[in-house]
């Protein structure tokens, strides 16, 4: 599906020598954050590292409060009448 008026971003794929990476690493990281993709760092033409953005996975909701909340009494079969406004 293509959205009209917007171009699809192509994934970033850069291959840089280690000396260039050392000189431009902050610039390369900024570029990587703006685009999806990876940076391959090479030494003498051989890949030595692959750098990708960290994937943030959502934390599961179930068990999020385990050990933080203490239930006192029977919360399911509560026979108290509640006042309504």
PDB file of N, CA, C and O in Angstrom:
ATOM      1  N   UNK A   1       0.852  -1.171   0.000  1.00  0.00           N
ATOM      2  CA  UNK A   1       0.000   0.000   0.000  1.00  0.00           C
ATOM      3  C   UNK A   1       0.896   1.231   0.000  1.00  0.00           C
ATOM      4  O   UNK A   1       1.850   1.315   0.774  1.00  0.00           O
ATOM      5  N   UNK A   2       0.588   2.170  -0.861  1.00  0.00           N
ATOM      6  CA  UNK A   2       1.392   3.384  -0.948  1.00  0.00           C
ATOM      7  C   UNK A   2       0.535   4.573  -0.555  1.00  0.00           C
ATOM      8  O   UNK A   2      -0.587   4.727  -1.038  1.00  0.00           O
ATOM      9  N   UNK A   3       1.062   5.403   0.314  1.00  0.00           N
ATOM     10  CA  UNK A   3       0.369   6.602   0.750  1.00  0.00           C
ATOM     11  C   UNK A   3       0.698   7.720  -0.220  1.00  0.00           C
ATOM     12  O   UNK A   3       1.866   7.979  -0.508  1.00  0.00           O
ATOM     13  N   UNK A   4      -0.329   8.379  -0.722  1.00  0.00           N
ATOM     14  CA  UNK A   4      -0.121   9.455  -1.685  1.00  0.00           C
ATOM     15  C   UNK A   4       0.584  10.636  -1.016  1.00  0.00           C
ATOM     16  O   UNK A   4       0.259  10.996   0.115  1.00  0.00           O
ATOM     17  N   UNK A   5       1.532  11.225  -1.705  1.00  0.00           N
ATOM     18  CA  UNK A   5       2.204  12.408  -1.197  1.00  0.00           C
ATOM     19  C   UNK A   5       3.412  12.105  -0.320  1.00  0.00           C
ATOM     20  O   UNK A   5       4.161  13.015   0.033  1.00  0.00           O
ATOM     21  N   UNK A   6       3.608  10.855   0.031  1.00  0.00           N
ATOM     22  CA  UNK A   6       4.754  10.488   0.863  1.00  0.00           C
ATOM     23  C   UNK A   6       5.561   9.425   0.146  1.00  0.00           C
ATOM     24  O   UNK A   6       5.005   8.495  -0.439  1.00  0.00           O
ATOM     25  N   UNK A   7       6.873   9.570   0.197  1.00  0.00           N
ATOM     26  CA  UNK A   7       7.733   8.555  -0.368  1.00  0.00           C
ATOM     27  C   UNK A   7       8.117   7.578   0.726  1.00  0.00           C
ATOM     28  O   UNK A   7       8.384   7.968   1.863  1.00  0.00           O
ATOM     29  N   UNK A   8       8.139   6.316   0.371  1.00  0.00           N
ATOM     30  CA  UNK A   8       8.545   5.299   1.340  1.00  0.00           C
ATOM     31  C   UNK A   8      10.044   5.438   1.600  1.00  0.00           C
ATOM     32  O   UNK A   8      10.827   5.615   0.666  1.00  0.00           O
ATOM     33  N   UNK A   9      10.436   5.358   2.860  1.00  0.00           N
ATOM     34  CA  UNK A   9      11.852   5.439   3.205  1.00  0.00           C
ATOM     35  C   UNK A   9      12.534   4.129   2.829  1.00  0.00           C
ATOM     36  O   UNK A   9      12.033   3.040   3.106  1.00  0.00           O
ATOM     37  N   UNK A  10      13.679   4.267   2.199  1.00  0.00           N
ATOM     38  CA  UNK A  10      14.476   3.087   1.917  1.00  0.00           C
ATOM     39  C   UNK A  10      15.359   2.828   3.124  1.00  0.00           C
ATOM     40  O   UNK A  10      15.890   3.769   3.714  1.00  0.00           O
ATOM     41  N   UNK A  11      15.522   1.582   3.495  1.00  0.00           N
ATOM     42  CA  UNK A  11      16.384   1.292   4.644  1.00  0.00           C
ATOM     43  C   UNK A  11      17.825   1.729   4.381  1.00  0.00           C
ATOM     44  O   UNK A  11      18.360   1.551   3.287  1.00  0.00           O
ATOM     45  N   UNK A  12      18.419   2.290   5.390  1.00  0.00           N
ATOM     46  CA  UNK A  12      19.797   2.745   5.315  1.00  0.00           C
ATOM     47  C   UNK A  12      20.720   1.533   5.359  1.00  0.00           C
ATOM     48  O   UNK A  12      20.559   0.662   6.214  1.00  0.00           O
ATOM     49  N   UNK A  13      21.674   1.471   4.455  1.00  0.00           N
ATOM     50  CA  UNK A  13      22.670   0.415   4.477  1.00  0.00           C
ATOM     51  C   UNK A  13      24.009   1.041   4.093  1.00  0.00           C
ATOM     52  O   UNK A  13      24.288   1.277   2.918  1.00  0.00           O
ATOM     53  N   UNK A  14      24.822   1.302   5.101  1.00  0.00           N
ATOM     54  CA  UNK A  14      26.126   1.926   4.872  1.00  0.00           C
ATOM     55  C   UNK A  14      27.235   0.948   5.227  1.00  0.00           C
ATOM     56  O   UNK A  14      27.139   0.205   6.203  1.00  0.00           O
ATOM     57  N   UNK A  15      28.276   0.959   4.427  1.00  0.00           N
ATOM     58  CA  UNK A  15      29.487   0.207   4.744  1.00  0.00           C
ATOM     59  C   UNK A  15      30.614   1.232   4.834  1.00  0.00           C
ATOM     60  O   UNK A  15      30.916   1.933   3.868  1.00  0.00           O
ATOM     61  N   UNK A  16      31.230   1.304   6.016  1.00  0.00           N
ATOM     62  CA  UNK A  16      32.291   2.299   6.223  1.00  0.00           C
ATOM     63  C   UNK A  16      33.518   1.631   6.840  1.00  0.00           C
ATOM     64  O   UNK A  16      33.395   0.723   7.662  1.00  0.00           O
ATOM     65  N   UNK A  17      34.705   2.094   6.432  1.00  0.00           N
ATOM     66  CA  UNK A  17      35.925   1.584   7.072  1.00  0.00           C
ATOM     67  C   UNK A  17      35.992   2.052   8.528  1.00  0.00           C
ATOM     68  O   UNK A  17      35.412   3.080   8.877  1.00  0.00           O
ATOM     69  N   UNK A  18      36.685   1.315   9.359  1.00  0.00           N
ATOM     70  CA  UNK A  18      36.763   1.626  10.783  1.00  0.00           C
ATOM     71  C   UNK A  18      37.337   3.021  11.025  1.00  0.00           C
ATOM     72  O   UNK A  18      36.909   3.707  11.953  1.00  0.00           O
ATOM     73  N   UNK A  19      38.292   3.449  10.212  1.00  0.00           N
ATOM     74  CA  UNK A  19      38.875   4.784  10.406  1.00  0.00           C
ATOM     75  C   UNK A  19      37.838   5.874  10.150  1.00  0.00           C
ATOM     76  O   UNK A  19      37.795   6.863  10.881  1.00  0.00           O
ATOM     77  N   UNK A  20      37.001   5.710   9.123  1.00  0.00           N
ATOM     78  CA  UNK A  20      35.941   6.681   8.850  1.00  0.00           C
ATOM     79  C   UNK A  20      34.875   6.628   9.941  1.00  0.00           C
ATOM     80  O   UNK A  20      34.339   7.663  10.338  1.00  0.00           O
ATOM     81  N   UNK A  21      34.566   5.425  10.424  1.00  0.00           N
ATOM     82  CA  UNK A  21      33.576   5.295  11.495  1.00  0.00           C
ATOM     83  C   UNK A  21      34.037   6.033  12.752  1.00  0.00           C
ATOM     84  O   UNK A  21      33.247   6.716  13.404  1.00  0.00           O
ATOM     85  N   UNK A  22      35.319   5.890  13.087  1.00  0.00           N
ATOM     86  CA  UNK A  22      35.850   6.586  14.262  1.00  0.00           C
ATOM     87  C   UNK A  22      35.723   8.090  14.119  1.00  0.00           C
ATOM     88  O   UNK A  22      35.430   8.781  15.095  1.00  0.00           O
ATOM     89  N   UNK A  23      35.937   8.602  12.929  1.00  0.00           N
ATOM     90  CA  UNK A  23      35.889  10.042  12.703  1.00  0.00           C
ATOM     91  C   UNK A  23      34.461  10.582  12.644  1.00  0.00           C
ATOM     92  O   UNK A  23      34.219  11.727  13.025  1.00  0.00           O
ATOM     93  N   UNK A  24      33.515   9.769  12.170  1.00  0.00           N
ATOM     94  CA  UNK A  24      32.144  10.258  11.942  1.00  0.00           C
ATOM     95  C   UNK A  24      31.081   9.522  12.745  1.00  0.00           C
ATOM     96  O   UNK A  24      29.908   9.583  12.376  1.00  0.00           O
ATOM     97  N   UNK A  25      31.433   8.832  13.822  1.00  0.00           N
ATOM     98  CA  UNK A  25      30.474   7.949  14.499  1.00  0.00           C
ATOM     99  C   UNK A  25      29.221   8.686  14.990  1.00  0.00           C
ATOM    100  O   UNK A  25      28.118   8.160  14.839  1.00  0.00           O
ATOM    101  N   UNK A  26      29.354   9.872  15.566  1.00  0.00           N
ATOM    102  CA  UNK A  26      28.160  10.582  16.056  1.00  0.00           C
ATOM    103  C   UNK A  26      27.241  10.969  14.910  1.00  0.00           C
ATOM    104  O   UNK A  26      26.020  10.859  15.025  1.00  0.00           O
ATOM    105  N   UNK A  27      27.817  11.419  13.813  1.00  0.00           N
ATOM    106  CA  UNK A  27      27.019  11.751  12.628  1.00  0.00           C
ATOM    107  C   UNK A  27      26.317  10.506  12.088  1.00  0.00           C
ATOM    108  O   UNK A  27      25.141  10.561  11.729  1.00  0.00           O
ATOM    109  N   UNK A  28      27.033   9.388  12.031  1.00  0.00           N
ATOM    110  CA  UNK A  28      26.445   8.143  11.538  1.00  0.00           C
ATOM    111  C   UNK A  28      25.328   7.651  12.457  1.00  0.00           C
ATOM    112  O   UNK A  28      24.310   7.151  11.976  1.00  0.00           O
ATOM    113  N   UNK A  29      25.505   7.786  13.769  1.00  0.00           N
ATOM    114  CA  UNK A  29      24.450   7.384  14.703  1.00  0.00           C
ATOM    115  C   UNK A  29      23.197   8.229  14.515  1.00  0.00           C
ATOM    116  O   UNK A  29      22.084   7.704  14.555  1.00  0.00           O
ATOM    117  N   UNK A  30      23.366   9.528  14.313  1.00  0.00           N
ATOM    118  CA  UNK A  30      22.215  10.410  14.083  1.00  0.00           C
ATOM    119  C   UNK A  30      21.467   9.999  12.825  1.00  0.00           C
ATOM    120  O   UNK A  30      20.237   9.956  12.809  1.00  0.00           O
ATOM    121  N   UNK A  31      22.213   9.700  11.777  1.00  0.00           N
ATOM    122  CA  UNK A  31      21.593   9.253  10.524  1.00  0.00           C
ATOM    123  C   UNK A  31      20.849   7.946  10.735  1.00  0.00           C
ATOM    124  O   UNK A  31      19.752   7.758  10.209  1.00  0.00           O
ATOM    125  N   UNK A  32      21.436   7.053  11.496  1.00  0.00           N
ATOM    126  CA  UNK A  32      20.821   5.757  11.752  1.00  0.00           C
ATOM    127  C   UNK A  32      19.525   5.901  12.548  1.00  0.00           C
ATOM    128  O   UNK A  32      18.573   5.156  12.319  1.00  0.00           O
ATOM    129  N   UNK A  33      19.483   6.857  13.484  1.00  0.00           N
ATOM    130  CA  UNK A  33      18.267   7.074  14.256  1.00  0.00           C
ATOM    131  C   UNK A  33      17.136   7.630  13.393  1.00  0.00           C
ATOM    132  O   UNK A  33      15.966   7.346  13.649  1.00  0.00           O
ATOM    133  N   UNK A  34      17.475   8.415  12.380  1.00  0.00           N
ATOM    134  CA  UNK A  34      16.461   9.006  11.503  1.00  0.00           C
ATOM    135  C   UNK A  34      15.912   8.003  10.503  1.00  0.00           C
ATOM    136  O   UNK A  34      14.765   8.130  10.074  1.00  0.00           O
ATOM    137  N   UNK A  35      16.696   7.018  10.126  1.00  0.00           N
ATOM    138  CA  UNK A  35      16.298   6.035   9.115  1.00  0.00           C
ATOM    139  C   UNK A  35      16.459   4.635   9.680  1.00  0.00           C
ATOM    140  O   UNK A  35      17.252   4.412  10.594  1.00  0.00           O
ATOM    141  N   UNK A  36      15.712   3.707   9.137  1.00  0.00           N
ATOM    142  CA  UNK A  36      15.897   2.304   9.495  1.00  0.00           C
ATOM    143  C   UNK A  36      17.095   1.764   8.732  1.00  0.00           C
ATOM    144  O   UNK A  36      17.434   2.287   7.671  1.00  0.00           O
ATOM    145  N   UNK A  37      17.721   0.757   9.236  1.00  0.00           N
ATOM    146  CA  UNK A  37      18.798   0.130   8.505  1.00  0.00           C
ATOM    147  C   UNK A  37      19.946  -0.295   9.384  1.00  0.00           C
ATOM    148  O   UNK A  37      19.769  -0.608  10.561  1.00  0.00           O
ATOM    149  N   UNK A  38      21.139  -0.300   8.788  1.00  0.00           N
ATOM    150  CA  UNK A  38      22.308  -0.767   9.514  1.00  0.00           C
ATOM    151  C   UNK A  38      23.564  -0.102   8.959  1.00  0.00           C
ATOM    152  O   UNK A  38      23.584   0.416   7.842  1.00  0.00           O
ATOM    153  N   UNK A  39      24.603  -0.135   9.774  1.00  0.00           N
ATOM    154  CA  UNK A  39      25.927   0.341   9.372  1.00  0.00           C
ATOM    155  C   UNK A  39      26.876  -0.837   9.549  1.00  0.00           C
ATOM    156  O   UNK A  39      26.954  -1.427  10.627  1.00  0.00           O
ATOM    157  N   UNK A  40      27.590  -1.169   8.494  1.00  0.00           N
ATOM    158  CA  UNK A  40      28.599  -2.234   8.547  1.00  0.00           C
ATOM    159  C   UNK A  40      29.958  -1.559   8.634  1.00  0.00           C
ATOM    160  O   UNK A  40      30.313  -0.756   7.772  1.00  0.00           O
ATOM    161  N   UNK A  41      30.717  -1.883   9.673  1.00  0.00           N
ATOM    162  CA  UNK A  41      32.064  -1.331   9.856  1.00  0.00           C
ATOM    163  C   UNK A  41      33.059  -2.388   9.386  1.00  0.00           C
ATOM    164  O   UNK A  41      32.974  -3.556   9.765  1.00  0.00           O
ATOM    165  N   UNK A  42      34.000  -1.957   8.558  1.00  0.00           N
ATOM    166  CA  UNK A  42      34.973  -2.900   7.997  1.00  0.00           C
ATOM    167  C   UNK A  42      36.398  -2.530   8.393  1.00  0.00           C
ATOM    168  O   UNK A  42      36.706  -1.370   8.667  1.00  0.00           O
ATOM    169  N   UNK A  43      37.245  -3.534   8.415  1.00  0.00           N
ATOM    170  CA  UNK A  43      38.693  -3.347   8.597  1.00  0.00           C
ATOM    171  C   UNK A  43      39.363  -4.121   7.465  1.00  0.00           C
ATOM    172  O   UNK A  43      39.209  -5.336   7.345  1.00  0.00           O
ATOM    173  N   UNK A  44      40.109  -3.391   6.638  1.00  0.00           N
ATOM    174  CA  UNK A  44      40.771  -3.977   5.458  1.00  0.00           C
ATOM    175  C   UNK A  44      39.767  -4.713   4.556  1.00  0.00           C
ATOM    176  O   UNK A  44      40.067  -5.757   3.977  1.00  0.00           O
ATOM    177  N   UNK A  45      38.572  -4.130   4.461  1.00  0.00           N
ATOM    178  CA  UNK A  45      37.548  -4.687   3.575  1.00  0.00           C
ATOM    179  C   UNK A  45      36.710  -5.803   4.178  1.00  0.00           C
ATOM    180  O   UNK A  45      35.734  -6.239   3.567  1.00  0.00           O
ATOM    181  N   UNK A  46      37.072  -6.273   5.366  1.00  0.00           N
ATOM    182  CA  UNK A  46      36.321  -7.353   6.007  1.00  0.00           C
ATOM    183  C   UNK A  46      35.377  -6.776   7.075  1.00  0.00           C
ATOM    184  O   UNK A  46      35.802  -5.959   7.892  1.00  0.00           O
ATOM    185  N   UNK A  47      34.115  -7.188   7.074  1.00  0.00           N
ATOM    186  CA  UNK A  47      33.188  -6.677   8.095  1.00  0.00           C
ATOM    187  C   UNK A  47      33.602  -7.121   9.494  1.00  0.00           C
ATOM    188  O   UNK A  47      33.902  -8.291   9.728  1.00  0.00           O
ATOM    189  N   UNK A  48      33.614  -6.157  10.424  1.00  0.00           N
ATOM    190  CA  UNK A  48      33.958  -6.486  11.815  1.00  0.00           C
ATOM    191  C   UNK A  48      32.822  -6.154  12.777  1.00  0.00           C
ATOM    192  O   UNK A  48      32.811  -6.630  13.912  1.00  0.00           O
ATOM    193  N   UNK A  49      31.856  -5.331  12.324  1.00  0.00           N
ATOM    194  CA  UNK A  49      30.733  -4.984  13.200  1.00  0.00           C
ATOM    195  C   UNK A  49      29.531  -4.577  12.356  1.00  0.00           C
ATOM    196  O   UNK A  49      29.664  -4.001  11.277  1.00  0.00           O
ATOM    197  N   UNK A  50      28.364  -4.895  12.883  1.00  0.00           N
ATOM    198  CA  UNK A  50      27.102  -4.449  12.290  1.00  0.00           C
ATOM    199  C   UNK A  50      26.372  -3.644  13.347  1.00  0.00           C
ATOM    200  O   UNK A  50      26.133  -4.141  14.447  1.00  0.00           O
ATOM    201  N   UNK A  51      26.017  -2.416  13.030  1.00  0.00           N
ATOM    202  CA  UNK A  51      25.356  -1.538  13.997  1.00  0.00           C
ATOM    203  C   UNK A  51      23.926  -1.305  13.524  1.00  0.00           C
ATOM    204  O   UNK A  51      23.700  -0.864  12.397  1.00  0.00           O
ATOM    205  N   UNK A  52      22.965  -1.603  14.390  1.00  0.00           N
ATOM    206  CA  UNK A  52      21.549  -1.409  14.091  1.00  0.00           C
ATOM    207  C   UNK A  52      20.909  -0.667  15.252  1.00  0.00           C
ATOM    208  O   UNK A  52      21.420  -0.714  16.371  1.00  0.00           O
ATOM    209  N   UNK A  53      19.794   0.020  15.003  1.00  0.00           N
ATOM    210  CA  UNK A  53      19.119   0.685  16.116  1.00  0.00           C
ATOM    211  C   UNK A  53      18.555  -0.340  17.093  1.00  0.00           C
ATOM    212  O   UNK A  53      18.170  -1.441  16.700  1.00  0.00           O
ATOM    213  N   UNK A  54      18.512   0.022  18.337  1.00  0.00           N
ATOM    214  CA  UNK A  54      17.944  -0.851  19.364  1.00  0.00           C
ATOM    215  C   UNK A  54      16.430  -0.887  19.185  1.00  0.00           C
ATOM    216  O   UNK A  54      15.791   0.153  19.022  1.00  0.00           O
ATOM    217  N   UNK A  55      15.872  -2.071  19.216  1.00  0.00           N
ATOM    218  CA  UNK A  55      14.423  -2.230  19.082  1.00  0.00           C
ATOM    219  C   UNK A  55      13.808  -2.162  20.464  1.00  0.00           C
ATOM    220  O   UNK A  55      14.159  -2.938  21.352  1.00  0.00           O
ATOM    221  N   UNK A  56      12.897  -1.236  20.635  1.00  0.00           N
ATOM    222  CA  UNK A  56      12.206  -1.120  21.920  1.00  0.00           C
ATOM    223  C   UNK A  56      10.941  -1.951  21.873  1.00  0.00           C
ATOM    224  O   UNK A  56      10.013  -1.659  21.119  1.00  0.00           O
ATOM    225  N   UNK A  57      10.921  -2.968  22.672  1.00  0.00           N
ATOM    226  CA  UNK A  57       9.747  -3.831  22.738  1.00  0.00           C
ATOM    227  C   UNK A  57       8.855  -3.376  23.882  1.00  0.00           C
ATOM    228  O   UNK A  57       9.344  -3.065  24.968  1.00  0.00           O
ATOM    229  N   UNK A  58       7.540  -3.337  23.642  1.00  0.00           N
ATOM    230  CA  UNK A  58       6.649  -2.940  24.732  1.00  0.00           C
ATOM    231  C   UNK A  58       6.674  -3.974  25.850  1.00  0.00           C
ATOM    232  O   UNK A  58       6.730  -5.179  25.603  1.00  0.00           O
ATOM    233  N   UNK A  59       6.631  -3.484  27.067  1.00  0.00           N
ATOM    234  CA  UNK A  59       6.628  -4.392  28.217  1.00  0.00           C
ATOM    235  C   UNK A  59       5.260  -5.040  28.337  1.00  0.00           C
ATOM    236  O   UNK A  59       4.245  -4.370  28.144  1.00  0.00           O
ATOM    237  N   UNK A  60       5.209  -6.327  28.650  1.00  0.00           N
ATOM    238  CA  UNK A  60       3.911  -6.982  28.817  1.00  0.00           C
ATOM    239  C   UNK A  60       3.176  -6.417  30.033  1.00  0.00           C
ATOM    240  O   UNK A  60       3.788  -6.102  31.054  1.00  0.00           O
ATOM    241  N   UNK A  61       1.860  -6.297  29.904  1.00  0.00           N
ATOM    242  CA  UNK A  61       1.062  -5.734  30.985  1.00  0.00           C
ATOM    243  C   UNK A  61       0.872  -6.760  32.108  1.00  0.00           C
ATOM    244  O   UNK A  61       0.925  -6.412  33.288  1.00  0.00           O
ATOM    245  N   UNK A  62       0.656  -8.001  31.741  1.00  0.00           N
ATOM    246  CA  UNK A  62       0.438  -9.048  32.747  1.00  0.00           C
ATOM    247  C   UNK A  62       1.640  -9.194  33.655  1.00  0.00           C
ATOM    248  O   UNK A  62       2.758  -9.398  33.181  1.00  0.00           O
ATOM    249  N   UNK A  63       1.423  -9.091  34.950  1.00  0.00           N
ATOM    250  CA  UNK A  63       2.493  -9.238  35.915  1.00  0.00           C
ATOM    251  C   UNK A  63       3.320  -7.985  36.110  1.00  0.00           C
ATOM    252  O   UNK A  63       4.355  -8.029  36.776  1.00  0.00           O
ATOM    253  N   UNK A  64       2.889  -6.874  35.547  1.00  0.00           N
ATOM    254  CA  UNK A  64       3.659  -5.632  35.658  1.00  0.00           C
ATOM    255  C   UNK A  64       3.740  -5.137  37.103  1.00  0.00           C
ATOM    256  O   UNK A  64       4.717  -4.495  37.487  1.00  0.00           O
ATOM    257  N   UNK A  65       2.713  -5.435  37.902  1.00  0.00           N
ATOM    258  CA  UNK A  65       2.686  -4.958  39.285  1.00  0.00           C
ATOM    259  C   UNK A  65       2.973  -6.085  40.284  1.00  0.00           C
ATOM    260  O   UNK A  65       2.745  -5.922  41.483  1.00  0.00           O
ATOM    261  N   UNK A  66       3.464  -7.208  39.802  1.00  0.00           N
ATOM    262  CA  UNK A  66       3.757  -8.333  40.686  1.00  0.00           C
ATOM    263  C   UNK A  66       4.784  -7.919  41.729  1.00  0.00           C
ATOM    264  O   UNK A  66       5.860  -7.420  41.399  1.00  0.00           O
ATOM    265  N   UNK A  67       4.437  -8.135  42.992  1.00  0.00           N
ATOM    266  CA  UNK A  67       5.328  -7.771  44.081  1.00  0.00           C
ATOM    267  C   UNK A  67       5.226  -6.320  44.506  1.00  0.00           C
ATOM    268  O   UNK A  67       5.880  -5.917  45.468  1.00  0.00           O
ATOM    269  N   UNK A  68       4.417  -5.520  43.810  1.00  0.00           N
ATOM    270  CA  UNK A  68       4.282  -4.107  44.138  1.00  0.00           C
ATOM    271  C   UNK A  68       2.945  -3.786  44.798  1.00  0.00           C
ATOM    272  O   UNK A  68       2.816  -2.779  45.494  1.00  0.00           O
ATOM    273  N   UNK A  69       1.968  -4.631  44.580  1.00  0.00           N
ATOM    274  CA  UNK A  69       0.628  -4.386  45.121  1.00  0.00           C
ATOM    275  C   UNK A  69       0.256  -5.521  46.058  1.00  0.00           C
ATOM    276  O   UNK A  69       0.510  -6.692  45.776  1.00  0.00           O
ATOM    277  N   UNK A  70      -0.344  -5.155  47.166  1.00  0.00           N
ATOM    278  CA  UNK A  70      -0.799  -6.156  48.114  1.00  0.00           C
ATOM    279  C   UNK A  70      -2.325  -6.064  48.197  1.00  0.00           C
ATOM    280  O   UNK A  70      -2.874  -5.001  48.487  1.00  0.00           O
ATOM    281  N   UNK A  71      -3.000  -7.182  47.941  1.00  0.00           N
ATOM    282  CA  UNK A  71      -4.454  -7.222  48.005  1.00  0.00           C
ATOM    283  C   UNK A  71      -4.845  -7.677  49.404  1.00  0.00           C
ATOM    284  O   UNK A  71      -4.408  -8.723  49.885  1.00  0.00           O
ATOM    285  N   UNK A  72      -5.671  -6.870  50.037  1.00  0.00           N
ATOM    286  CA  UNK A  72      -6.119  -7.171  51.393  1.00  0.00           C
ATOM    287  C   UNK A  72      -7.627  -7.419  51.342  1.00  0.00           C
ATOM    288  O   UNK A  72      -8.387  -6.567  50.881  1.00  0.00           O
ATOM    289  N   UNK A  73      -8.045  -8.568  51.809  1.00  0.00           N
ATOM    290  CA  UNK A  73      -9.477  -8.871  51.835  1.00  0.00           C
ATOM    291  C   UNK A  73      -9.929  -9.524  50.543  1.00  0.00           C
ATOM    292  O   UNK A  73      -9.128  -9.822  49.657  1.00  0.00           O
ATOM    293  N   UNK A  74     -11.237  -9.739  50.460  1.00  0.00           N
ATOM    294  CA  UNK A  74     -11.844 -10.406  49.325  1.00  0.00           C
ATOM    295  C   UNK A  74     -12.330  -9.338  48.345  1.00  0.00           C
ATOM    296  O   UNK A  74     -13.308  -8.644  48.625  1.00  0.00           O
ATOM    297  N   UNK A  75     -11.673  -9.202  47.225  1.00  0.00           N
ATOM    298  CA  UNK A  75     -12.056  -8.155  46.280  1.00  0.00           C
ATOM    299  C   UNK A  75     -13.097  -8.645  45.277  1.00  0.00           C
ATOM    300  O   UNK A  75     -13.686  -7.836  44.560  1.00  0.00           O
ATOM    301  N   UNK A  76     -13.331  -9.938  45.215  1.00  0.00           N
ATOM    302  CA  UNK A  76     -14.302 -10.481  44.266  1.00  0.00           C
ATOM    303  C   UNK A  76     -15.689 -10.577  44.894  1.00  0.00           C
ATOM    304  O   UNK A  76     -16.675 -10.158  44.287  1.00  0.00           O
ATOM    305  N   UNK A  77     -15.770 -11.113  46.080  1.00  0.00           N
ATOM    306  CA  UNK A  77     -17.061 -11.290  46.746  1.00  0.00           C
ATOM    307  C   UNK A  77     -17.246 -10.242  47.836  1.00  0.00           C
ATOM    308  O   UNK A  77     -17.461 -10.574  49.001  1.00  0.00           O
ATOM    309  N   UNK A  78     -17.162  -9.016  47.456  1.00  0.00           N
ATOM    310  CA  UNK A  78     -17.323  -7.914  48.396  1.00  0.00           C
ATOM    311  C   UNK A  78     -18.823  -7.675  48.597  1.00  0.00           C
ATOM    312  O   UNK A  78     -19.536  -7.383  47.637  1.00  0.00           O
ATOM    313  N   UNK A  79     -19.300  -7.797  49.827  1.00  0.00           N
ATOM    314  CA  UNK A  79     -20.735  -7.663  50.105  1.00  0.00           C
ATOM    315  C   UNK A  79     -21.068  -6.286  50.668  1.00  0.00           C
ATOM    316  O   UNK A  79     -22.113  -6.102  51.292  1.00  0.00           O
ATOM    317  N   UNK A  80     -20.189  -5.329  50.449  1.00  0.00           N
ATOM    318  CA  UNK A  80     -20.459  -3.981  50.921  1.00  0.00           C
ATOM    319  C   UNK A  80     -21.247  -3.209  49.872  1.00  0.00           C
ATOM    320  O   UNK A  80     -21.055  -3.411  48.673  1.00  0.00           O
ATOM    321  N   UNK A  81     -22.109  -2.348  50.309  1.00  0.00           N
ATOM    322  CA  UNK A  81     -22.859  -1.474  49.412  1.00  0.00           C
ATOM    323  C   UNK A  81     -22.024  -0.234  49.146  1.00  0.00           C
ATOM    324  O   UNK A  81     -21.455   0.348  50.070  1.00  0.00           O
ATOM    325  N   UNK A  82     -21.953   0.160  47.919  1.00  0.00           N
ATOM    326  CA  UNK A  82     -21.196   1.345  47.556  1.00  0.00           C
ATOM    327  C   UNK A  82     -22.165   2.503  47.353  1.00  0.00           C
ATOM    328  O   UNK A  82     -23.252   2.331  46.804  1.00  0.00           O
ATOM    329  N   UNK A  83     -21.764   3.654  47.793  1.00  0.00           N
ATOM    330  CA  UNK A  83     -22.593   4.838  47.588  1.00  0.00           C
ATOM    331  C   UNK A  83     -22.320   5.397  46.192  1.00  0.00           C
ATOM    332  O   UNK A  83     -21.180   5.441  45.730  1.00  0.00           O
ATOM    333  N   UNK A  84     -23.387   5.815  45.548  1.00  0.00           N
ATOM    334  CA  UNK A  84     -23.244   6.448  44.243  1.00  0.00           C
ATOM    335  C   UNK A  84     -23.667   7.887  44.333  1.00  0.00           C
ATOM    336  O   UNK A  84     -24.475   8.259  45.184  1.00  0.00           O
ATOM    337  N   UNK A  85     -23.132   8.677  43.475  1.00  0.00           N
ATOM    338  CA  UNK A  85     -23.458  10.103  43.492  1.00  0.00           C
ATOM    339  C   UNK A  85     -24.614  10.413  42.605  1.00  0.00           C
ATOM    340  O   UNK A  85     -25.021  11.571  42.503  1.00  0.00           O
TER     341      UNK A  85
END
